[in-house]
Amino acid sequence: MPVGDIVVDPRIQTRHPDVSADSVRVAWSNVVRFMAREDTDPLRYVAVGYDEYGRLLEMVAVLDESDRWHVFHAMRATTKVLRELKLL
């Protein structure tokens, strides 16, 4: 499971007003499934986790050289991501 500091891109809430930075942080700390997306540079990680409202969020992040996670995509989990993570 991902550990370490997390930076949430402010564009997430602009694009998905129902998903706050706090919701992303909670979901990141409650990850259910997490995996690297091979053949991405920099290496991207996709994860799903539950936020404080019980919603399953999908998140995509990169890990920087200081071991900080930069989450640049978050929204309610889609069927596509659930299949990618072998949850469906």
C-alpha positions in Angstrom: 0.0 0.0 0.0 1.2 3.5 -0.7 2.7 5.4 2.2 4.3 8.8 2.6 3.3 12.4 2.0 0.7 13.2 -0.5 0.2 16.2 -2.7 -3.3 16.6 -4.3 -3.4 18.5 -7.6 -6.0 21.3 -7.2 -7.3 20.6 -10.8 -9.0 17.5 -9.4 -11.6 19.6 -7.6 -12.0 21.9 -10.5 -12.8 18.9 -12.8 -14.7 16.9 -10.2 -16.3 19.4 -7.7 -17.7 16.5 -5.6 -14.2 15.2 -4.8 -12.3 17.4 -2.4 -8.6 17.3 -1.6 -9.5 15.9 1.8 -11.5 13.1 0.3 -8.6 12.2 -1.9 -6.3 12.1 1.2 -8.7 9.9 3.0 -9.2 7.6 0.0 -5.4 7.4 -0.4 -5.0 6.3 3.2 -7.8 3.7 2.7 -6.5 2.1 -0.5 -8.1 -1.2 -1.4 -6.0 -2.0 -4.4 -2.9 -0.4 -5.9 -0.7 -1.2 -8.8 1.9 0.3 -11.1 1.0 1.1 -14.7 3.9 -0.5 -16.6 5.3 1.3 -19.6 4.6 4.8 -18.2 7.3 7.4 -17.7 7.4 8.6 -15.1 5.9 5.4 -13.6 2.2 6.0 -12.8 0.3 4.2 -10.1 -3.4 3.6 -10.1 -5.3 2.9 -6.9 -8.8 2.7 -5.5 -9.8 3.6 -2.0 -12.8 4.7 0.2 -13.2 8.3 1.2 -14.9 9.6 4.3 -18.3 9.2 2.7 -17.8 5.6 1.8 -17.4 6.4 -1.9 -14.8 4.3 -3.8 -12.5 6.7 -5.6 -10.0 5.9 -8.4 -6.7 7.8 -8.2 -3.6 8.1 -10.3 -0.4 9.3 -8.9 3.4 9.5 -9.4 6.1 9.2 -6.7 8.7 11.9 -6.8 12.4 11.7 -5.8 11.5 12.8 -2.2 9.0 9.9 -1.8 6.0 12.2 -2.1 2.9 11.0 -3.9 1.5 13.5 -6.4 -2.2 12.5 -7.1 -3.2 14.2 -10.3 -6.4 12.3 -11.1 -9.2 11.3 -8.8 -12.9 10.6 -9.3 -15.5 8.0 -8.4 -14.2 4.7 -9.5 -15.1 3.6 -13.0 -15.7 0.1 -14.3 -12.6 0.5 -16.5 -10.3 1.0 -13.5 -12.0 -1.6 -11.4 -11.3 -4.1 -14.2 -7.7 -2.9 -14.6 -7.2 -3.6 -10.9 -9.0 -7.0 -11.2 -11.8 -6.0 -8.8 -14.5 -6.9 -11.4 
